[in-house]
Amino acid sequence: MKIAVLGAGNMGSALLGGILKAGVLPVDSLRATTFSSGRAAELAERLGVTATAGENSQAAEWADIVVLAVKPGTVPKVVKEIRDVLRPTQILISLAAALPISTIEDAAACRMPVFRAMPNIPVVVGEGAIGICNNAQATAVHRTQVESIFRAIGVTAFVEEEQMDAVTALSGSGPAYIYMVIEAMMAAGVKMGLSREISLRLSEQTVLGAAKHARESGLHPAILRDQVITPGGTTIAAIHELERHGLRSMLISAIETATVHAGKRTSVLLAEIERQKHS
Ligand SMILES: NC(=O)c1ccc[n+]([C@@H]2O[C@H](COP(=O)([O-])OP(=O)(O)OC[C@H]3O[C@@H](n4cnc5c(N)ncnc54)[C@H](OP(=O)(O)O)[C@@H]3O)[C@@H](O)[C@H]2O)c1
């Protein structure tokens, strides 16, 4: 299996780094492209992969799996560049936020398996959450191949394409919400007289540990929360405050708003792509 990542910026290079670190593929099975030669040289130096500025069609022709990791507005231009070398036996994966599979299929003009993936930023430490959907040409075998790649950088979940806006709002944007929680807990510790360093370390580890416990126990979070509560104790006093200020309701509303916003981004992006086509 040979993979070409077209547009290996932050997300594309995190994917390449994860594949290498997890030993999914050797370095000579990977290739990257960028816009600038400086970035290509930096990637080649850091990861040891063949990286070129441009040469998208050469890289796409060489690969079994082609990953589109450029910015969403650049995807149609890059697909146009590689259209003539695409073949039905390859797999095309887009990481572009908000860009529907149908737009990629139209630009590719090749009946081939197309996947759309929404990773989040913790992929840089191998702990990403990646929502994936696919078109009708993708088989169970293709899905297993694609999953094996993304498992190198986190946890995967297959969804229907119409659920990708919810994935974007929940896990795509989610790290920002959790960084705010860590920041607020740290501030609370400082207010109560702990040093910044100790407050931050305890806050980070509390989030990390609670998430790990929730995953490994397999229990509903409400049960785990109840296990921490002692009647008349400290935790229930704090939980009463959190309920009074609507913590859960606030998060539900925030993710609902972000889901609607993600849908609007698709409309804006498609209008922009139409404008580019006619200019
Ligand atoms: N970052 C995130 O948290 C995140 C999360 C989910 C999805 N995504 C999606 O991932 C994609 C990439 O995002 P990013 O944050 O990684 O952006 P980025 O760091 O700006 O990476 C984009 C890369 O594309 C390269 N590029 C631009 N035009 C090109 C061309 N014509 N041919 C080949 N390469 C070209 C750029 O090269 P130079 O470096 O040389 O300019 C750059 O390295 C986007 O579609 C985004 O929606 C990102």
PDBQT file of the ligand as one rigid body, heavy atoms in Angstrom, charges set to zero:
ROOT
HETATM    1  N1  LIG A 301      -5.896  21.602  11.353  1.00  0.00    +0.000 N 
HETATM    2  C1  LIG A 301      -6.974  20.988  11.858  1.00  0.00    +0.000 C 
HETATM    3  O1  LIG A 301      -7.215  20.931  13.073  1.00  0.00    +0.000 OA
HETATM    4  C2  LIG A 301      -7.933  20.276  10.906  1.00  0.00    +0.000 A 
HETATM    5  C3  LIG A 301      -8.967  19.492  11.459  1.00  0.00    +0.000 A 
HETATM    6  C4  LIG A 301      -9.818  18.816  10.576  1.00  0.00    +0.000 A 
HETATM    7  C5  LIG A 301      -9.653  18.928   9.203  1.00  0.00    +0.000 A 
HETATM    8  N2  LIG A 301      -8.665  19.712   8.717  1.00  0.00    +0.000 N 
HETATM    9  C6  LIG A 301      -8.549  19.851   7.258  1.00  0.00    +0.000 C 
HETATM   10  O2  LIG A 301      -7.238  19.477   6.872  1.00  0.00    +0.000 OA
HETATM   11  C7  LIG A 301      -6.874  20.227   5.717  1.00  0.00    +0.000 C 
HETATM   12  C8  LIG A 301      -5.517  20.845   5.958  1.00  0.00    +0.000 C 
HETATM   13  O3  LIG A 301      -5.573  21.717   7.077  1.00  0.00    +0.000 OA
HETATM   14  P1  LIG A 301      -4.230  22.150   7.783  1.00  0.00    +0.000 P 
HETATM   15  O4  LIG A 301      -4.613  22.797   9.051  1.00  0.00    +0.000 OA
HETATM   16  O5  LIG A 301      -3.260  21.027   7.773  1.00  0.00    +0.000 OA
HETATM   17  O6  LIG A 301      -3.719  23.279   6.731  1.00  0.00    +0.000 OA
HETATM   18  P2  LIG A 301      -2.207  23.705   6.373  1.00  0.00    +0.000 P 
HETATM   19  O7  LIG A 301      -1.311  23.467   7.521  1.00  0.00    +0.000 OA
HETATM   20  O8  LIG A 301      -2.308  25.083   5.786  1.00  0.00    +0.000 OA
HETATM   21  O9  LIG A 301      -1.799  22.671   5.218  1.00  0.00    +0.000 OA
HETATM   22  C9  LIG A 301      -2.155  22.827   3.883  1.00  0.00    +0.000 C 
HETATM   23  C10 LIG A 301      -0.965  22.405   3.055  1.00  0.00    +0.000 C 
HETATM   24  O10 LIG A 301      -1.361  22.431   1.682  1.00  0.00    +0.000 OA
HETATM   25  C11 LIG A 301      -0.202  22.805   0.928  1.00  0.00    +0.000 C 
HETATM   26  N3  LIG A 301      -0.658  23.264  -0.387  1.00  0.00    +0.000 N 
HETATM   27  C12 LIG A 301      -1.325  24.395  -0.722  1.00  0.00    +0.000 A 
HETATM   28  N4  LIG A 301      -1.576  24.419  -2.057  1.00  0.00    +0.000 NA
HETATM   29  C13 LIG A 301      -1.071  23.249  -2.566  1.00  0.00    +0.000 A 
HETATM   30  C14 LIG A 301      -1.013  22.677  -3.861  1.00  0.00    +0.000 A 
HETATM   31  N5  LIG A 301      -1.548  23.300  -4.922  1.00  0.00    +0.000 N 
HETATM   32  N6  LIG A 301      -0.436  21.473  -4.002  1.00  0.00    +0.000 NA
HETATM   33  C15 LIG A 301       0.122  20.810  -2.944  1.00  0.00    +0.000 A 
HETATM   34  N7  LIG A 301       0.094  21.303  -1.687  1.00  0.00    +0.000 NA
HETATM   35  C16 LIG A 301      -0.485  22.514  -1.501  1.00  0.00    +0.000 A 
HETATM   36  C17 LIG A 301       0.443  23.879   1.765  1.00  0.00    +0.000 C 
HETATM   37  O11 LIG A 301       1.822  23.939   1.381  1.00  0.00    +0.000 OA
HETATM   38  P3  LIG A 301       2.826  25.060   1.982  1.00  0.00    +0.000 P 
HETATM   39  O12 LIG A 301       3.040  24.666   3.414  1.00  0.00    +0.000 OA
HETATM   40  O13 LIG A 301       4.036  24.902   1.165  1.00  0.00    +0.000 OA
HETATM   41  O14 LIG A 301       2.120  26.378   1.826  1.00  0.00    +0.000 OA
HETATM   42  C18 LIG A 301       0.248  23.330   3.180  1.00  0.00    +0.000 C 
HETATM   43  O15 LIG A 301       1.364  22.572   3.597  1.00  0.00    +0.000 OA
HETATM   44  C19 LIG A 301      -7.957  21.270   5.482  1.00  0.00    +0.000 C 
HETATM   45  O16 LIG A 301      -8.764  20.892   4.395  1.00  0.00    +0.000 OA
HETATM   46  C20 LIG A 301      -8.734  21.270   6.778  1.00  0.00    +0.000 C 
HETATM   47  O17 LIG A 301     -10.121  21.535   6.559  1.00  0.00    +0.000 OA
HETATM   48  C21 LIG A 301      -7.786  20.384   9.525  1.00  0.00    +0.000 A 
ENDROOT
TORSDOF 0
